[in-house]
Amino acid sequence: MTATQPAFTPALSAEEELYWLALRMTPGLGPVRTNELLRRFQTPQAIFRASASELEASGLSGALARSLASACSFDDAADQQNKMRAAGASLVHLNSPVYPESLRGIYDPPPVLFAHGRTDLLSTPSIGVVGTRHPTPYGIAAAERLSGDLARAGVTIVSGMARGIDTAAHRACLAAGGNTIAVLGCGVDVVYPSENRRLAAEIAARGLILSEFPMASVAFPQNFPIRNRIVSGLGSGILVVEGAQYSGSAITARLAMEQGRDVYAVPGNITSRMSWGPNLLIKQGAKLIQDWNDVVAELPPAVQRRLIDAGRERLLAEGLGAAGNPPSESSSPDPASDAVRTRSETAVQGSNPQAVASRRILRELKLDAATHLDTLVEAIDDLSPSEIIAGLFELEILGLVRQQPGRNFVKVW
């Protein structure tokens, strides 16, 4: 299935959808109580047809039982249905075959999920990638490298589309032609943060935007810890790149542990506050991650087999090997390293002065720390400032260097 093909979702009738939405819009009825009612009554229709006394007998308070029995939430449900139609969103409910089994098994799975994009991604092997909203250059580089490599290996990247590490993970995944799911702390028709509007549109077109919050819901701060259980619950594990000791990524890691998921962490500089979270997780037993293989090697055997089978099909579909021969098993390197190495070695080849200048600049720049332009000028004293600026511009165009605020530059991993 290509990214441009519509995802198949078993059709709900408008009436069935309305009942699920009415259940979601009933005030005071959270996921745990809703799931208990569904286990007893089987369907939302049966819940709303039950009397107040039957609902009270199932453990609901009198006020909540009367609220359900009066069906007062159907006006809100109809409004939600109209907003879904306008936004091109769909509903994935707990009894749907599209609902991910991994999420169904957590303590409090959301009874309904609002979806915009490819719901088929809910059944693909996935890993959550989380981290700080204020990453270092090292954190950005690690998130991009690992997310892109895992995406090329066939793993769907799940994150929260927040600033920082989340955004870097989503963008790297899309750049690698991979699959990504953004789990929001607001409605799927609300873009938060607002600067990610273009990214949200691209994810909706090629990946999936997901939320348990109703349409048009504002991104209140208390929503994000709630949504984190979905980020951790969707996949086989959580990869923490950077974060403070008591950050949102640490909360997600704890949720993953409670859900029986693997926790992976990228080690960081011990003097950086942004490394306290992942370094502490490693001390507590999280798996130390240096490259994508470290993650894939820890996945359940069934998931590894799916990735191998999918990779083989992809290679055959792409016709790798001009004579129709499959590549040898001995030539199975890191999926990104060859591309990065080739680009770095060939993009600035040549003996002309500009190529020489670019190579000099590349040697001075670091992956894990930004270098100011003035520092570069002092370090490469045989090149004029204009030559260095021209070289930086060329390297940035080639994707080998990234400029950061304040005339600072880092080498792209």
N, C-alpha and C positions, 0 to 999 in steps of 0.2 A: 504494500500500500504506500503510495507516495503522499507527500505532505499536502498536495493540492486536492487529493481525493476526499470527499466527505466521509466522516466517520459514521459507522453503522451503530445506531442506538435503537434497541427494541422500542417500538412506538407505544407510548402511553396514549390512551384516549384523553381528550380534553377534560372529561369528567374525572377520570382517575387521577390525572395530574392535579386537578383542583383539590381533591381530597388530601393528597400528600402535602400540598402547599398549605392547606388549612391546618393540618396537623403541625406543620413547622411554625405557623404564625400564631398558634395558641399561646398567649402569655403564660409564663410560669411552667411550661412543659419543656423540660430540657431533654437532652439525648438519652440519659439513663431511664427516665420515666417513660419516654416515648418508646424505647426499645422493649421495656417490660410490657407495655400495652400491646405492642405488635406481637410479642411472643404469646400473649393470651388471646388476642382477638384476631390475629393473622393479617388483617388488612385495615387501612385507615377507614374504609367505608364501614366496616363492622364496629370500629371504635365510635364513630359518630352516630351510629344507629343504636348504640347501647344506651340504657337509661342512666340517669345520674346515680341511682342506687347501685347499679351494676359496676359503674366506674369507681364509686367509693369502695365497693367490695374488693376492687383490684388494688387498693392502696392509695388512691388519690384523695386529697383533701376535698371537703364538701364544695368549697368555692371553685376549685379547679374542675371537679366533676360536673358542676352546673355549667361552667363556662364551655366545656366540651359538648355537653348535651344540648346546649342552646345553639351551637354551630355559629357563634358570633364572629369567628375568624374567617368566614368565607368571603366577606367583602375584601379583606386584606389579601386573601389568596387570589381572588380575581384580579386585583391590582397587580400582584406579583406576576401572574400569568401574562398580563398585557405587557409588562416591562420586559419579561423574558422574550416575548415575541419580537418586541421592538429592537432588542439588543442581539437577537440571533442566538440566545442561550438555550440550553436544554436542562432537563432535570434527571439526575441519576438517584434513584431511591434504593433503600436498603434491600428490597426484595428483587431488584433488577439483576439479571445475569451480568450486566456491565459493571456493577458495583465491585470494587476490588476486594478479593478475599483477604488480602493482608490487612486491610483497614477494617473489614467486617469483624476480625478477630480481636480487636483491642477492647478495652473495658467499656468505653463510651463512644462507639462509632456514630458519626452524624447520620441521622435517619435519611436526610436528603442532602445532595450536593448539587450546587448550581454550576453548570459547566459551559464553557465557551471554547469550542475548538474540537480537537480529536479525542473523543472519549475512548477510542481503542487503546490509547496509551496507558489507560488504567490497568491493563492486563500485561504490560511489558515489564521486564526486569528493571528495577529502578533503585537509585541511591539518593538519599537526601544530602544536599550540600548546604551547610550553614556557616555563618561567621559574623563578624562585627560589621556595623555600618560605617566604621571609621578605620578601614584597613591600611596597613603599610604597603609600600610597593611590593615587598616580598609576599604579603598575603594575596594581593591581586594576582601576582604572577603564578603563585601556587594554585589558586582557585581556577584560573584560566587554563593552566596546563593540565591539571587533573580532570577538570570537567570536560575539556575538549578531548582528551585521550579516552576517558570512559565513554563519552558519546560515540567516538569512532569504534569502540569495542562493542557497541550495541546497547549500552546501559542508558536508560532514561534518567535524566538529571531532574530531581525535584528540589525546588527551593521556594523562597517566599517573595521574590521580586522586590525585596527591600534594597536600600542603598548599600553600596559596598560589596561584600563578598557574594551576596545573592545575585546582584546584577551582573557581576563578573562571571559567575557560573552560568547563568542563562545565556549571556552573550557568547561566551566561548562555545557552549553547546550548539547554539544556532550556527555559529561560524563554521563549526565542524560538520554541519549537515546532520546533526543528531536530533534526538527527541528531548523535549523538556516540558515539565509541568510546573506552573506557578500557582502556589496555594496562597490565597489572599486573606487578609484580615478585614476585608470590606466586601462589598458586592462585586460580582464579576464585571459589572458595567461601570465601576469606579476605578480610576487609575490612581494608585498611591505607591510611591511618591509621584507627583505630577510630571517630573522630568523623565519618567519612564514610559511616557505615552507611546512613543514609537516602538519601544521594546514590547510593550503590552500588545500592540497591534500585530507585531511579528509573531509573538507567541500564540496569539489567538488564531493566526493564519496557518502556522506550521506546527504548533504544539497544542497545549491545553492550559486554559486558565480555570481554576477551581476554587470554590468557596462554599462553606456551609452557611454563610451569612446571606440574608435575603438581598434581592436586587436593591440598588441605591443605598445600601448600608454604608455609613461613614466609617472610616478607619479609626475607631476609638482605640486608645492604647491598650485597654483590657482585652481587646480582640486577639492580639498577637500571641500571647501565651496560649490562648484557646486553640488557635489555628495550628500551633506548633505540633500538636499531637497528630495532626493529619500529615504534616511533612514527614514526621518520623514513622507514622503508621503505614504510609503508602509503600515504602521500600524495604529492602533487606537490611539496611543499615543507614547510619548517619555519619557523614564526614564533616568534621569540624576543622575549619582552616585557621581562623583567628577569633579571639574573643576574650574579654575580661573574665575574671573568675566567676562573677555573678551575672553574666550577660544572658541575653535571650538564647544564644547558641548553647550555653550551658544548661538552660532549662530544657531545650530540645533534646540534648544528649541524655539528660536524666529521664525524660519521657521515653526515649528509645530504649534505655536499659529496662524500664518498667514494662515495656511492651515486648521484651525479649529480643530486641534487635541488636545487631553488632554496632559498636561505636568505634569509629576510626578518627584519628587526629593527626594533623600535620604539625610536627615539632617546630618550635620557633625560638627566636633569640631570647635567652633567659633575662635579658635586661629590658625587654619590651613588655609593657603592660598588656598588649594585645596577645601575647603568647602565654599568659598565665592560665587561661582557660584550657587550651589544648594540651599544654605541658602537664597540667594537673590531671587531666583525664588520662594521659598516658601513664602517669604514676599510679592511677587508680585501676589500671588494667585495660584501657582503650588500646587499640592496635595502632602502632606507629606506622604512618604512611609516608613513603618517599616517592612512589610512582603508582601509576594506575594498576600495575600487576599486583601490588600489595592488597588492593581492594578486591580485585577479581578473584584472587587466590583464596579469599576468605568467604566468598559467596557460597550458598548451599550448592551441592553437586547438581541438583536439578536445574538451578539457575545457570550454572556454568555450562551445562549441556545445551540449554536454550541459546545461550550466547554463541557457542561454537556452531550450532546448527544454523543460526541466523547469519553468522559471519560467512559460513560456507555458501549459503544461498546468495548472499550479497555478492561474493566474489564471482560466482558463476553468472549471476545476472549482469554484472559489470564486464564480464568477459576478460578478466585479468589473464595475461599470457597471450601474446599476439597469435600464437599458433594453437590456442585453445587448451594449452597445458596449464594445470593449476600450479601456483607457486609452491616451491618446495617448503617443507616444514621447517627446514633450517633457516629459512629467510623470513622469520616471523618476529620482527623487532617491535619495539615500542611503536605504536601506530602514529605517533606524532614526531618522534625524535628524528627520523630520516628526513621528514619534510622540513623540520626546523633547521637541521644541519645543512641540508642542501640549499635552503634559502639563504642561510647565513654565509655559506662559502661562495655561492655563485652570484648573489645579488650585488655584491660589491667587488667582483673580480675585475681584473684589468690593471694596467700599469699607469693609467692616466692620473694626473695629479688629484682629481676629485675622488677617484676610487681609493687611492692611497690615503687621502685625508679621512675618508669614511672609515677605513679599517683602523686607523689610529684612534679615532673617536670611539669606535666600538670596543676597543681594548680598554679604554679608560672608564667606560660606563659599567655600572654594577646592576645585578639582577635584584638585589635585596635592599638597596638604598639609593635614593635619588642623588644625583650630582648636579650642582648648580652650574650654570653657564660660565660664571666667572672662574670657578674652579677648573673647568675644562680649559679655558683660555690660558690659565697659569700653568697647567700640567702639560699642554701641548704648545710650548712657546715658539716652535718653529713654524706654526701656522698662524695666519692672521685671524682676528675675530670673525671677519666676513667669511673666510674659508671654513671655519668651524661651524658657523651658522648654516652655511650652504650644505655642509656635510650632514649636519643634524636633520635638516629639512629632507635631504635625500633618504636618510635612514628611516625617518618617520613615514615617508611615502611608501617605502619598502616594507613597513610593518616590523622593523627590527628595533625601533626605539619609540618610546612613548613620552610625550611632554606632559609634565604635571604643573600645577599652578606655581607661580613665582620663578619661572624660567629654570625649572628643575627637570632633569631627564633621567629615565631608567631604561636599561636594556630589556627587551621583551624576551621572556623565556621561550 
